[in-house]
Amino acid sequence: MIIQNFEELATTDKKKECLEILESGLKAANPENIISKYVTPDKIKINDKTIDITKYSNIYSVAFGKAGDSMTRALNAIVPVKSGIIVIPKGSKSVIKGKKFQIFNSRHPEPDQTSVKAAKEVMKFVQNKKSNELIIFLVSGGGSSLLAMPDGITLDDKIFVTKLLLKSGATIQEFNCVRKHLSKIKGGKLVENMKCNGVSLIMSDVEGDDLSTIASGTTYMDDTTFSDALTILEKYKLKRKTPIEVLQVLEKRVENEKSESQKSKIENQVIANNIDCLKAMKVEAKKKGYKVKTIQVFGDIKEAVTKILENISEDQKTCLLVGGETTVKVLGKGMGGRNQELVLRILKNTQKFKKIVIASMGTDGIDGNSVFAGAITENTKVDLSTMKEFLKNSDSGRFFQKQKGSIITESTHTNLMDIGVILR
C-alpha cells in the first residue's frame, strides 16, 4: 500500500472504499506503469514519431523533479543507460542506487546551494556529449527549485522571490514565468547549445500540460517575456517587497527583449498527467458499484470548493472524483496544505448534508508545509467557529491531525497534481 496508515484510516466501509480509490490513482502515477508505454529497448515513440535509439553510440539520462529517481529506474530497466544525473528533493531517498548515476538532493519548494551545484553539473554533463550520443531527459514537477542557476541575482534573492510568490496565490504558470526570467537554465536554456541529440519525457503537474511551465520549461523554449514577469509581480502587489536587484535585472532586460518566439531544440512529450490518475480511479469506483462523475479544479481554493459543492450528487452510491491543483493564499503560520484545506472547507460547507466521505491528497505525498499527503473525513458535526479559526490560521494540517484524518504516504516519487474523492 502506498497509503501507509490505510488500516488506521479505514474505520468504516465507506472510508475503506474511498482510500482504495485514492490508492488506484497513486498506482497509476507510478513511472514504472508509464515509461514502458513509450520506450522499448530499441525505440522511443513520441509525438507520432519513432526514434531509433540503436543508432546512438551511447545513451544517457538526466532526470529532475519529484519523480526523477523512479523515472530513471523505469527507463534503466528497459534501455542500457550508460550514465546519468538524478536531482530529487531533500528528504526523498532515491529508489535507484549504483555508481552509474550521480544523485543530488536539493531543496523544494525553495532552491538551495545543492540546487545550484546540481544545475551546474547538469549543464556541464549536457554540453560535454557528442553528436552521435543521446540524452533522454526525464522531467517531473518540482524541477523548478531543484535546479537553480540565478541569472544576474544572488541565490538569496531567488529564494526571497520564491517565498513571496509561494504565499501570493499566484498560479504555477505565473510563478514559473518569473522564475524562468531569473534563470540561466530554465525556459529551454539547458538544451540551447547542446551538440548531442535529446528527447524529453515529461510527467505533467500543471493545468493543460503546458510544457513551458512544467519544471519551468527547462528543456522547452517558451513565449513568455521579461515584461510578463514584471506584470505578474505587479498583479500580486509584490514589486515593493521584491529586492531592487531583481527588479533591475527584469527591467533592464525588457529593453533588450527579442520578440520572435524560439523553437524548442528537442522533442518534448508529456507521457502522463492528472487525467491518467482520474481514469484509474473511475475504473476502481465503478468496480465498487458507484455512479461516477469526474471534474478538475484549478486556481483559487474558494472558487474550487464552490465548483465541487455544485457537483456533489444528492443520490446514494455516487462518487465525485476531483483532480487538478488549487492555489491558497497563506493567511496564518499554521501547518497547512492545499489538500487538507480543501477537505476542511468542504467539511465546513457540508455540515447539513446527508452523510458523505471527503478526501483529497497530493500524488507527490507532500501537502504544503505539513508531513501529510492530505486528509480524509466524514462530514460529522464540528463546531463552525473551530473550523473557521483553523482556516484563518492556515492550520488545516493540525485540524486533521487532531481528528485522526491525516493521510500519510511520505514521498511517493511521482507528481501528477492532486486527487480527491467524495463518496455518498
N, C-alpha and C positions, 0 to 999 in steps of 0.2 A: 504493500500500500504506500502511495506517495503521501497521503494524509496520515501523519504519524500518530495522531491522537484520535483516529477514526472510532475506535471502540468506546472511548470516554464520551465522545460527542453523540454517538448513535443511541441516544437514550429512548427514542421512540421509533416505531416503524417508518414514519414519515421522514424523520431526520436521517435515518439509515439510508433510505432511498435517495434523499437529497444529496448525501455525501457520496453515494455510489455514482450518481450522475456527474457530480463535480470531478470525481476520480477519473471517469471516462474522458472528460475534457482534458485533464492533465496528461493522460497517457497519449492522447492524440498530438500533444505538443512536444513529445519526445523526439529529438532529431533522428534517433535510430529507426523510427517509423516513417521518416520523411525523406532523408537523403537518398535512400535506395530507389526512390521513385524517379530520381533524376540522374543518378550516377551508376554506371556499370563499370566492370574492370577495364573496358576499352573505350567507353564514350560517355559524354555528358550531353543530355538532351535539355536544351533551354530555348525559350523564345522561338519555338518552332524550328530551331536549328539543332544539328547534331555535330558536336565537336569530337573529332577522333583524337583521343588522348595518347594513343600508342605511338604517334609520330614525334612526341617530345622526348628529348634526351633525359630530362628529369622533371618530376612533378613535386611542387612544394605547396604548403598550405599556410595561410595567415588568417588566424581566427581572432575576432574581438567581439565582446558582448557577453551577456549573461549565459548564452548557450555555447560560447566558444569552445570549451573543452568537450562537451557532449557531441557537438557537430564534428569536431576533429576526430573523435573516437569512431563515429559512424562512417566518416569518409575514409579513415585509415583502415577500416575493416574491409573496404571494397577496393581501394586504389593503393598501389605501393608508393606512398608519400615518402620522399627522401628525407626531408626535414621541414621544420616549421616553427611558427611562433603562436602562442596562445595567450590572450590577455583577458582575464576574467576578474570579477570583483573580489576585493579583500573579504576574507571570511568564507569564501567559496572554495572548497577543497577540490582540486582537479580530479576528474574521473579518469583521466588518462595519464599514465606515468611513462618514464623512459627518457633516455638521453636524446632521442630524436627531436623532441620538442622543447623549446625554451619557453618557460611559463612565467608570466607576470601576474601578480595580484594587485591591481590598482584600486583606488577608492571610488565609490559610487554613492550618491549622485554627484558629489563634487570631486574634481580631479585632485591628485597629489603628486609628489615628486616621482613616484613609480609610474604614474600616467605619462609623465614627460619622458622618463627613461624608456618606457615601452614604445612610445611613439618614435623616438629616435632610432631604436633598434629595428622597428618595423620598416621605417623609411629606408634605412641602410640595407636591410635584407632585400627589400623590393628592388632597389636601384642596382644591386650587385648581380642580379640574374641576367642570363644571356638570352639572345633572340630565339634560340631553339628550346627554351625551357618554358614551363607553365606554372603560374601560381594560381591556386584555387583559393579565393577569399571567402571566408565563412563569416557572415556578418549577422549580428543579432542586436536587439535593443540593449541599451546600456553602454554601447561603444563610445558615445559622445564624451563621457567623463573618463573612460578607461584609457583612451589615447588622448593626450593633450600636448599641443605644440603651440603655446601662445605666440601670437604674431604682433610684435611691437609693444606688448604689455608684459607685466610680470605674472607669474603663476598666482600670486596672491590677489592680483586684480581680477584674474579669471575666476578664481574661487569666489570672490566677493560678488561679482556679477551673477554667477551661477546661483548663489544663495538668494540674491534679490529676485531673480526670475522664478526660482522654485516656490517662493512664497507669494508671488504676484497673482497667480491664477492664469498666467499665460498658457496658451496651448503648446503642445510639444513642437508643432511646426514653427511657431513664433520663437519659442525658446531656442530651438536649434538653428534658426536663421541668425540669431545674434551670435551664438557660439561659433558658427561657421566663419563669420566675418572677423573673428578674433583668433583665427587658427591658420597654421601653415600646412595642416594635414587634411582638414575637412573639406567638404564641397568638391570632392574629386581630386584634390591636390596630391593625395597619396600616389595615385596611378598616373599622374600627368606626364612624368618624364621617364617612366619605366621602359626598358628595352625589350623585356620578355613579353610573352603572351599572358593574358589573365582572364579569369572569369569569376564573377561574384555571385555566390548563392546566399540568399538573404531570407531570414525569418523576420517577418514584419511585426512591429509593435506599435504601428501608427495607423490612424484612420486613412482609408483609401490606399493603403500600401504605398505611400508617397516615398519613392526611392531617394529623393533629395533630403528627406527628413530622418529616415531610419539611420541611427548612429551618425547623424549629421551628414549623411551622404558622402562618407569617406572615399568610396570608390565610384561616386556618381556626380557628374557635373550638374549644376543647377542654375536656375534663372533668378534667384533672389539677389538683392543688391545691398550695398552698404547703406544706402538710403532707406531700404526696408528695415534694416536692423535698427537704425535711429528712430524710425517711426514707431517701432514696437516699444522701445524704451520710453518714448513719449506717451504712447497709448496707456501704459500701465503706471504713468507718473513716476518713472524710475530715474529720469535724467538727473534730477537734483541729487539723488543718492549715489549715482554712478561715479566712480573715480574719474577725475579730469583727464587722466592719461588715456583711458578707454574711449572717452568721447572724442578726444583729439585724433586718435587713430581712425575712428569711423568717419569723422568729419573731413579729415584730410583726404581719405580715400574716396569719398563721394565725388570729389572734384576730378579725380583721375579715372573714374569708373568707365569701363568699356560697356557699350550697350548690347553688343552682339552676344547671343547665347552660345555657350560652349557645347560641343557634342561629347558625350562620355567616351572615354578611350577604350573601355572594355564592356563586354556583355554583362548586364546585371539582371538577375532573375529572382523574383520573390518565390520561394518554394513552400512557404507555409504562412498562414495568418490566423487571426482570431476566429474566422468563419469555420476553419477546419476543426477547432475545438467544439464550436456550437453544433456542427453536423454530427460529431461523435456523441455529444450529449443528447441530441434529439433521438438518435437511434436507441440509446440506453433508456431514455424516458418513455419512448413508445413501447419498448420491450416490457416495461413495468405497467403498461396499460394506460398511460397518461395521454390526454389530448394536448398537443404541444404547440406553443406559439414562440417565435424567436424574434428578438429585437436587439439592436445595438444602440448604445448611448455614448455620446461624446460631449466634451465641454462641461460647462458649469454644473456642479453636482445637484443644485436645487432644481434646475430645469430637467436634469436626468431623472430625478425622483418623481417629478410630475408626470413625465412620459411613462415611467414604469407603473405608477399607480393607475394611470388610464388603461393600461394593458392587462391588469390583473383581472382574471375572469371570475364571474360570480358562480360559475358551475363547479361541481365537485370533480375530482380526479383530473384537474388541469395543471399544466406545468408551463410556467413562463421562463424561458431561457434568456438571459441578458448578457450580451458581450460588449466590448468596447473599452473605454477608459475615460473617466471623468476628471475634471480639474477642481481642485479645492483651494480656496483662499484660506491660508492658515491664520487663525484668529488668536489662538492661545498657545501656551507652552506645553500642552498635554502630549500624550502618546497617541498619535493619530493613525492615519492611513485611510486612503480614499474608499477602500472596500468596506472597512469597518464603519466609517462614517455613513456610507450609503445604506448599510444594513440598519444602522441606528436611526437614520432619517425615515426609512421605510417603516420601521417598528413604531416610531412616533406617530406616523400618519395612518397606521392600520389598527389602532387600538380598538376601534369599533367594528372592525371586520370580523367575519367568521374565522375560525382557526386556519392559519397558514404557517408554512415554514419559509423562512427567508435566509438566503446565504449568498455571500459574494467573496471572491478571493482573487489575488493576483496569481497568474500562472507561473510567475518567477519565484513565488513563495515568500516574497517580502512586501509587506504593505506599509508604505510610508516610513516613519521612523520607529515602527514597532518591530518586535521579533516574530510577529504573527503573519500568516498569509492572508487572513481575512476573518470572517465571523459567520456563525450560524445561530439562529434563534427561532423560537415560535413567537407569534405576536401576543404573548401573555401581557397582562396588565402591569404597567410600570408607571410610577408617578411622573407626570408630564414635566414638572419643574426640574426633577432629577435629570431627565434626558436633555432638557434644554441647557442645563448647567454643563453637562459633559460636552455638548456640541459647541457651546460658547467658548469652552477652553480647548477645542480641537483635541478632545481626550477620549474618543470613541474606543481606542485600544484598551484603556483601563476599564471602561464600562463593561466590555465583553469579557475581560479577564475576571471581573467580579461575578459576572453572570455564568462563568464557565462555558463561554461560547466561542472562545478563540480557536481558530484553525491553525494547526502547526504542521509545516512541511519542511522547514528550513529551505536552503537554496535548492531549487528544482533543476538547475542547469538548463533552463529553457526560458522563453519570454514571448508569449503571444497575447499580451494585454490581460484584461480581466474577464472572469466568467462568473455568472451568478445564476441562481435558481430560486424560483418561488413556486412552492407546491401547495395545492389545495386539495 
